[in-house]
Amino acid sequence: MQFIDTHCHLDAAEFGGTQDALVREALTAGVGRIVIPSVACANFSVVKTLCERHSACAPAFGIHPMFVDQAQPHDLDVLREYLQQQHPVAVGEIGLDFFVPNFDKEKQEFYFSAQLKLAQEFNLPVLLHVRKAQDTILKHLRRTPVRGGIAHAFNGSPQQAAEFIKLGFKLGFGGAMTYPRATRIRDLAATLPLESIVLETDAPDIPPGFLARGEPNRPAYLPRIAETLASLRNLSMEEVARITTLNAHAVLTGLAQIP
């Protein structure tokens, strides 16, 4: 029984130098693949190195909307080089975040649009950051169609979910659904088409409810997070692992090319 963590920031500073141990722990727990999205040009090389060192890890390269204030147009040229030379499984983490204070909507949309065009150019799926911006992101996706992807940490409406699914996207669920009070997310996880759901940790962020306050999330916790989905859907863990793994491979086809 193997799971795929479709979104894990293994390069994060919170993990210090413990990445080797974290990967070993995840493999032991039954997590066979870990997708590591980048967030800025500055960490492309770190993500690349981690994925070269650990065959279980797969890279995605992109500029996160919360990092566009530090970005320069030349960063898009660097991103193009990485997409061309490193064969990532996706462009990401990219998207829009209209929740953060004093966000620059114009700049976020500029970099999002430019990166969608790169995803088109290289025929790659995208890993989407979507916060308070579902409809605007859908507008961009209709304007610049890409080869699907994952709407990470999905928290939209059922109608918005249906629109993402129509555009070839899977929807990422993780630690947030482990909280009993997160009724909206749990309802989505329980009722959306199972073939459209993938699992993720977003480690070290979005810690699940079974952790002590302040403890960072880890990729090894994915199977315990999956228990919530199994319970909500009245499925066995084996079935959840099988279906979500198939879903991840269906949208991130580059995973199959990793030894």
C-alpha positions as CSV (number, residue, x, y, z in Angstrom):
1,M,0.0,0.0,0.0
2,Q,1.7,3.1,-1.3
3,F,0.6,6.8,-1.1
4,I,1.8,9.8,-3.1
5,D,2.3,13.1,-1.3
6,T,1.5,15.5,-4.2
7,H,2.6,18.6,-2.4
8,C,5.4,18.8,0.2
9,H,7.9,21.6,0.8
10,L,10.7,19.3,1.8
11,D,13.2,22.1,1.3
12,A,11.6,24.4,3.9
13,A,13.8,26.0,6.5
14,E,11.7,24.4,9.3
15,F,13.2,21.0,8.5
16,G,16.8,22.2,8.9
17,G,19.1,19.4,7.7
18,T,16.8,16.5,8.4
19,Q,15.5,15.9,4.9
20,D,17.3,12.6,4.5
21,A,15.6,11.3,7.7
22,L,12.2,12.7,6.7
23,V,12.4,10.8,3.3
24,R,13.4,7.6,5.0
25,E,10.6,8.0,7.6
26,A,8.0,8.7,4.8
27,L,9.1,5.6,2.8
28,T,8.8,3.5,5.9
29,A,5.3,4.9,6.5
30,G,4.2,3.9,3.0
31,V,4.7,7.2,1.1
32,G,6.3,6.1,-2.1
33,R,6.5,9.5,-3.9
34,I,6.9,13.0,-2.7
35,V,6.4,16.0,-5.1
36,I,8.4,19.0,-4.0
37,P,7.1,22.3,-5.5
38,S,9.4,25.3,-5.5
39,V,8.2,28.8,-4.6
40,A,10.8,31.2,-6.0
41,C,13.8,31.3,-8.3
42,A,16.1,31.2,-5.3
43,N,15.1,27.7,-4.3
44,F,15.0,26.0,-7.7
45,S,18.5,24.6,-7.2
46,V,17.7,23.3,-3.6
47,V,14.6,21.5,-4.9
48,K,16.6,20.1,-7.8
49,T,19.4,18.8,-5.5
50,L,16.9,17.2,-3.1
51,C,15.2,15.3,-6.0
52,E,18.6,14.2,-7.4
53,R,19.5,12.8,-4.0
54,H,16.3,11.0,-3.3
55,S,14.7,9.0,-6.1
56,A,11.3,9.1,-4.2
57,C,11.2,12.8,-4.7
58,A,10.0,14.6,-7.9
59,P,10.4,18.4,-8.6
60,A,8.1,21.1,-9.7
61,F,9.4,24.6,-10.5
62,G,7.5,27.8,-10.3
63,I,7.1,31.2,-8.6
64,H,4.5,31.3,-5.8
65,P,2.1,34.2,-5.7
66,M,3.3,35.1,-2.2
67,F,6.9,35.5,-3.6
68,V,6.1,37.6,-6.7
69,D,7.1,40.8,-4.8
70,Q,10.7,39.6,-4.8
71,A,10.5,38.3,-8.4
72,Q,12.0,39.9,-11.5
73,P,11.0,39.3,-15.1
74,H,14.4,37.6,-15.7
75,D,13.2,34.9,-13.2
76,L,10.9,33.7,-15.9
77,D,13.9,33.0,-18.2
78,V,15.5,31.0,-15.4
79,L,12.3,29.1,-14.9
80,R,12.2,28.3,-18.6
81,E,15.7,26.9,-18.4
82,Y,14.7,24.6,-15.5
83,L,11.6,23.4,-17.2
84,Q,13.6,22.6,-20.3
85,Q,16.6,20.9,-18.7
86,Q,15.3,19.3,-15.5
87,H,12.1,17.6,-16.7
88,P,9.9,18.4,-13.7
89,V,6.5,16.8,-13.2
90,A,4.7,20.1,-13.1
91,V,5.0,23.9,-13.1
92,G,4.4,25.0,-9.5
93,E,3.7,26.2,-7.1
94,I,1.9,29.0,-9.0
95,G,-1.4,30.7,-8.7
96,L,-3.1,33.7,-6.9
97,D,-3.5,34.6,-3.3
98,F,-6.0,37.4,-2.6
99,F,-6.0,36.7,1.1
100,V,-2.6,38.0,2.2
101,P,-2.6,41.7,3.3
102,N,-1.6,44.3,0.7
103,F,-1.3,41.8,-2.1
104,D,-0.4,43.2,-5.5
105,K,-3.1,41.8,-7.8
106,E,-1.6,43.1,-11.0
107,K,1.8,41.6,-10.3
108,Q,0.4,38.2,-9.1
109,E,-1.7,38.0,-12.3
110,F,1.3,38.9,-14.5
111,Y,3.4,36.1,-13.1
112,F,0.6,33.6,-13.1
113,S,-0.3,34.3,-16.7
114,A,3.3,34.1,-17.8
115,Q,3.8,30.8,-16.0
116,L,0.6,29.3,-17.5
117,K,2.1,30.1,-20.9
118,L,5.3,28.3,-20.0
119,A,3.2,25.3,-18.9
120,Q,1.5,25.4,-22.3
121,E,4.9,25.7,-24.0
122,F,6.3,22.6,-22.2
123,N,3.0,20.7,-22.1
124,L,3.2,20.4,-18.3
125,P,0.5,20.3,-15.6
126,V,0.5,23.0,-13.0
127,L,0.3,22.9,-9.2
128,L,-2.1,25.7,-8.2
129,H,-2.1,27.9,-5.1
130,V,-5.7,29.1,-4.8
131,R,-6.7,31.3,-1.9
132,K,-9.7,33.6,-2.2
133,A,-9.1,33.6,-5.9
134,Q,-10.9,30.6,-7.4
135,D,-12.9,32.4,-10.0
136,T,-10.0,34.6,-11.2
137,I,-7.8,31.5,-11.5
138,L,-10.5,29.7,-13.5
139,K,-10.8,32.8,-15.8
140,H,-7.0,32.6,-16.5
141,L,-7.2,28.8,-17.1
142,R,-9.9,29.3,-19.6
143,R,-7.9,32.0,-21.3
144,T,-4.6,29.9,-21.2
145,P,-5.6,26.3,-21.2
146,V,-3.0,23.9,-19.8
147,R,-2.6,20.1,-19.4
148,G,-4.6,20.0,-16.1
149,G,-2.9,19.9,-12.8
150,I,-3.8,20.0,-9.1
151,A,-5.7,22.7,-7.2
152,H,-3.7,22.4,-4.0
153,A,-5.5,22.6,-0.6
154,F,-8.8,23.0,-2.4
155,N,-11.3,25.0,-0.4
156,G,-13.8,26.3,-3.0
157,S,-17.4,25.6,-3.6
158,P,-18.8,22.4,-5.2
159,Q,-19.5,24.5,-8.3
160,Q,-15.9,25.7,-8.5
161,A,-14.7,22.2,-8.0
162,A,-16.8,21.1,-10.9
163,E,-15.2,23.8,-13.1
164,F,-11.6,22.8,-12.1
165,I,-12.5,19.1,-12.9
166,K,-13.8,20.1,-16.3
167,L,-10.5,21.7,-17.0
168,G,-8.6,18.5,-16.2
169,F,-7.7,19.2,-12.6
170,K,-7.5,17.0,-9.5
171,L,-8.2,18.6,-6.1
172,G,-5.7,18.3,-3.3
173,F,-6.8,17.4,0.2
174,G,-4.6,17.2,3.3
175,G,-4.4,18.0,7.0
176,A,-7.3,20.5,7.0
177,M,-9.9,17.8,6.5
178,T,-8.7,16.0,9.7
179,Y,-10.3,18.8,11.9
180,P,-13.9,17.8,12.8
181,R,-14.9,21.5,12.7
182,A,-13.7,21.9,9.1
183,T,-17.2,20.8,7.9
184,R,-17.0,22.5,4.5
185,I,-13.7,20.8,3.5
186,R,-14.9,17.5,5.0
187,D,-18.1,17.7,3.0
188,L,-16.1,18.3,-0.2
189,A,-13.8,15.4,0.6
190,A,-16.8,13.1,1.2
191,T,-18.9,14.0,-1.8
192,L,-16.6,15.1,-4.7
193,P,-15.9,12.4,-7.3
194,L,-13.2,10.2,-5.8
195,E,-11.4,10.0,-9.2
196,S,-10.7,13.8,-8.8
197,I,-9.1,13.7,-5.4
198,V,-5.4,13.5,-4.6
199,L,-3.6,13.6,-1.2
200,E,-1.0,16.0,0.1
201,T,0.6,17.2,3.3
202,D,1.9,20.7,2.3
203,A,4.5,19.9,5.0
204,P,5.6,21.7,7.1
205,D,2.4,23.6,6.7
206,I,-1.3,22.7,7.3
207,P,-0.5,20.4,10.2
208,P,-3.3,17.8,10.8
209,G,-5.4,17.8,13.9
210,F,-3.6,14.9,15.5
211,L,-0.4,16.9,16.0
212,A,0.5,19.0,19.1
213,R,0.2,22.7,18.6
214,G,3.2,24.1,16.8
215,E,4.5,20.8,15.5
216,P,5.4,20.9,11.8
217,N,3.7,18.6,9.4
218,R,5.8,15.8,7.8
219,P,5.4,13.7,4.7
220,A,5.2,10.5,6.8
221,Y,1.9,11.7,8.2
222,L,0.2,11.3,4.9
223,P,-1.2,7.8,5.6
224,R,-2.7,9.1,8.9
225,I,-4.3,12.0,7.0
226,A,-5.6,9.4,4.4
227,E,-7.5,7.7,7.3
228,T,-9.8,10.7,7.5
229,L,-10.6,10.4,3.8
230,A,-11.2,6.6,4.2
231,S,-13.6,7.3,7.1
232,L,-15.4,10.1,5.3
233,R,-15.9,7.9,2.2
234,N,-16.5,4.6,4.0
235,L,-13.6,3.0,2.1
236,S,-10.7,0.8,3.1
237,M,-7.2,2.4,3.4
238,E,-6.1,0.1,0.6
239,E,-8.8,1.5,-1.7
240,V,-7.9,5.1,-0.8
241,A,-4.2,4.4,-1.5
242,R,-5.0,2.7,-4.8
243,I,-7.4,5.3,-6.2
244,T,-5.5,8.5,-5.0
245,T,-2.3,7.0,-6.4
246,L,-3.9,6.4,-9.7
247,N,-5.3,9.9,-9.7
248,A,-1.9,11.4,-9.0
249,H,-0.3,9.4,-11.8
250,A,-3.1,10.4,-14.2
251,V,-2.4,14.1,-13.8
252,L,1.3,14.1,-13.0
253,T,2.3,11.7,-15.8
254,G,6.0,12.5,-15.3
255,L,5.9,10.5,-12.1
256,A,5.9,7.3,-14.2
257,Q,9.2,8.2,-15.7
258,I,11.0,8.4,-12.4
259,P,12.8,5.1,-11.5
